[in-house]
Amino acid sequence: MRTGVITGTEALLKAFSMIINESLVARTLTTYTLQLFDIEVGFLCLCSPEGSSSLPLP
């Protein structure tokens, strides 16, 4: 039974690690892509039919 608890805990830690890694890679890729098009990296513009709003990136 103890082996199952350890295996489950390790699986959860690996899943969290993969989620964090994917978000960091996506953010880095986005930053480099925005630099190619000379877009300000500090803000993300979300356009809607009523207009646009700028949201600061964390």
Wavefront OBJ file of the C-alpha trace (Angstrom):
o trace
v 0.000 0.000 0.000
v 2.826 2.404 0.794
v 4.250 1.897 -2.694
v 0.949 3.043 -4.200
v 0.961 6.237 -2.140
v 4.543 7.037 -3.153
v 3.801 6.310 -6.813
v 0.671 8.464 -6.738
v 2.522 11.341 -5.105
v 5.317 11.127 -7.657
v 2.786 11.106 -10.495
v 1.118 14.261 -9.160
v 4.466 16.020 -8.754
v 5.423 15.085 -12.295
v 2.090 16.394 -13.633
v 2.538 19.728 -11.813
v 6.104 19.951 -13.083
v 4.960 19.378 -16.677
v 2.251 22.055 -16.387
v 4.741 24.611 -15.043
v 7.303 23.698 -17.710
v 4.779 24.022 -20.546
v 3.622 27.437 -19.324
v 7.211 28.706 -19.108
v 8.031 27.430 -22.600
v 4.843 28.967 -24.021
v 5.596 32.309 -22.385
v 9.178 32.304 -23.718
v 8.008 31.397 -27.218
v 5.373 34.146 -27.091
v 7.940 36.707 -25.918
v 10.321 35.898 -28.769
v 7.503 35.901 -31.326
v 6.284 39.310 -30.152
v 9.829 40.667 -30.397
v 9.977 39.575 -34.045
v 6.981 41.769 -34.830
v 8.162 44.621 -32.543
v 5.112 44.376 -30.276
v 5.311 45.581 -26.677
v 5.845 42.527 -24.489
v 4.350 43.974 -21.284
v 0.749 44.005 -22.504
v -1.629 41.600 -24.193
v -4.332 43.140 -26.343
v -7.615 41.259 -26.423
v -9.863 42.576 -29.164
v -13.627 42.296 -28.888
v -16.468 43.573 -31.104
v -17.049 46.483 -28.682
v -13.389 47.540 -28.730
v -10.136 46.383 -27.254
v -8.739 46.217 -23.774
v -5.170 45.805 -22.583
v -4.369 43.400 -19.806
v -0.936 43.424 -18.114
v 0.949 40.137 -18.228
v 2.096 38.757 -14.866
l 1 2 3 4 5 6 7 8 9 10 11 12 13 14 15 16 17 18 19 20 21 22 23 24 25 26 27 28 29 30 31 32 33 34 35 36 37 38 39 40 41 42 43 44 45 46 47 48 49 50 51 52 53 54 55 56 57 58
